[in-house]
Amino acid sequence: MDDQFSFSTKARIQTKAQIQAALVIIVTLALASKSSDAARASEASGKIPENVVLITIDTLRPDHLGCYGNRTVRTANVDALGARGTRFAQAVTAVPLTLPSHVSILTGTYPFVHGVRDNLGFVLGDSPPTMATVFQQAGFHTAAFVGAAVLDHRFGVNRGFETYDDRMPSVDLASSVAHEAEIRAEVVITRALAWLGSRPPGRFFLWVHLYDPHAPYDPPEPYRSQYAGRLYDGEIAYTDVQLGRLLKAFQLLGLDDKTLFAVLGDHGEGLGEHGESGHGIFLYDATARIPFILAGAGVPAGQVVQSQVRSIDLMPTILSICHLQVPGQTQGTSLRSLIEGTALLPSESRFAYLETIYPQTTMGWSQLHAVRAAEWKYIEAPEEELYDLRSDSHEGLNRLQSNPAVAERYKKVMAGIVGDRGSQGIKNNAPSAELRQELASLGYVSAGVSETPKVNRSLPDPKKRINLLDKFEGATQFMASGEYTEALPRLEEVVEADPGNPLFNLRLGVCSELSGNPRAAIGVYERAIRHHAATDELYFRYATLLEEEGELLRAVQAFGHSLELNPDYAESLDGLGMCDLKLDRLPQAERAFQDLLEKNPRRASACNGLGLVRVRQGRRPEAAREFQKALALDPEYWDAWFNLGLDYRDEGQGEQARRYLKKFLEGAPPKRYGRSLQVARKALDALGSDQPQ
């Protein structure tokens, strides 16, 4: 089934070769004998690794692993790595979101340096260097296999990888199924094993990303039954078994003792603590702490490091163990001397910086920033927080009032880390509508692009609004099942309580549209605009409704506001062009469609729009060519079939007209093209042809 998926990679892997390689490994696994883990670990600790394997497990809390003290979840393979390597008892992420967290891991820098601040709207540029670019320059082969579209190559995380396998099942944009843009760990590991068996000779860096513990929790059997009532743990147990397949292959291919393994979580999961079921809103330890294990070549066995370490420390640590130069832009610190017991961490490395701008970009709430050390955590928020982690590991008692000096010291530490970059606006890159849909299928909700996010402590404090999320999520579940009358009052309640929330407003407007009340939706969008809660998508939907209601001049204004927020928003450019066309403003319409084509040369709707402009200009042959271009780009772009049919009819080319109108009648969805289908049938009648029924 794998080769049905689209495949984006620099080095194309031949599917047949993958399957053969995987079979070779499976046979080898069955025939080979076991060796002593303890002996291997002892010998490996003094070696320079020939290969490096980075395994990131999404949304993995350390306290749900056996080696971190959990006795209810079976994680034998991760535990074995911890036993034969070095485990870090206190490791923290830089940001509790998948994409920016992985970029921090791969670059050894904080988000304000690498520039990827959120899952949506940010792309890694040409700097800073990544682990993959450093290894590639050192002559290593580089390959990555990822389990979800949130790490799609379009976000720039493929930089430095010869092979970047991010193939996902095609997402049905009309579907409400929640997890189509991800693949199970079994598929990711099988792809990695195939590459391992057919890789070119030489040293290599391999990154494997396993997404399964991320919500929605849906482990396969028998884990679903074994962990009934705690499916998050079932996902972890399943992922661990799949990881075991990869580790066993390294043993039996004779690569184990030559390879350095790193296992990290990218962030944790709230699981209801502090009112957060998922992650991204808060910076408490439930989502900030991660497992961090190094094992294999170059690492001593059976060691537990109690000092706090950071995810940004991984890159310099691995490069140091491999005797490679650490890039100058790296903010992390090599943990090699700490592992070897030859030195302590420098004083500045005792502190970890954390951030999340997700509350602001999605909810219109305040960003959060924090500094954590082994003893204390300070959270910068509208209502500041300070926790003594030695006596209050669950962060339940805010000690800001009783320990102001500690808070002031941590504020100075944060200022020293961030500098003036903390007050600057955050430059984002708007994702395409298609990519937004793919990430929405994973549960990554977005209201769209709004004004450039800046630190603003006058915005609502997330901890004061978190109680609204349960009601909102309940409403979205009713929407997903088509129960709009159940969803509407719940959405109205949360919007009433939080009128400046872009996401709440957008969902209420969409729900009103879907329930068949466009005038109510227009009212919702207008109220959101008054409360400064508008985004590019909200303006687009507002403009589209105005266009359908015949209010074309107001629609043009709204499309324009959408494009001010996001000049690359293709749907708004499309809508603007069509409105100008209806207003007979042909130069403006032509400019909009040409601008759209410049930004996206494969946009069929832009060619179709230019064709309609040419029809109005009386340039019929050019119009036909534009419609043909649209069909060449998208054979199921039904507007172009319809327009070509009518164009050929008007030009007296009856046979061609019949061909295109018949095709339109055969394929165009009736729900969307009801009126056009009637026009096409009448046109065929007039042409004297049998029609498809």
Secondary structure, DSSP 8 states (H G I E B T S, - for coil): -GGGS----SS---HHHHHHHHHHHHHHHHH-----HHHHHHHHTTS--SEEEEEEETT--GGGSGGGT-SSS--HHHHHHHHTEEEEEEEE-S-SSHHHHHHHHHHTS-HHHH---SSSS----S-S--HHHHHHHTT-EEEEE-SBGGG-GGGTTTTT-SEEE-------TT---S--SB--HHHHHHHHHHHHHH--SS-EEEEEEE-TTSSS----TTHHHHTTT-HHHHHHHHHHHHHHHHHHHHHHTT-GGGEEEEEEES----TTGGG-SSSSS--SHHHHEE-EEEEETT--SSEEEEEEEEGGGHHHHHHHHTT----TT--S---HHHHHTS----GGGG-EEEEE-HHHHHHS---EEEEE-SSEEEEESSS-EEEETTT-TT--S--TTT-HHHHHHHHHHHHHHHGGGGGS--------HHHHHHHHTTT-------S-----TTS--HHHHTHHHHHHHHHHHHHHTT-HHHHHHHHHHHHHH-TT-HHHHHHHHHHHHHTT-HHHHHHHHHHHHHTT---HHHHHHHHHHHHHTT-HHHHHHHHHHHHHH-TT-HHHHHHHHHHHHHTT-HHHHHHHHHHHHHH-TT-HHHHHHHHHHHHHTT-HHHHHHHHHHHHHH-TT-HHHHHHHHHHHHHTT-HHHHHHHHHHHHHHS-HHHHHHHHHHHHHHHHHHT-----
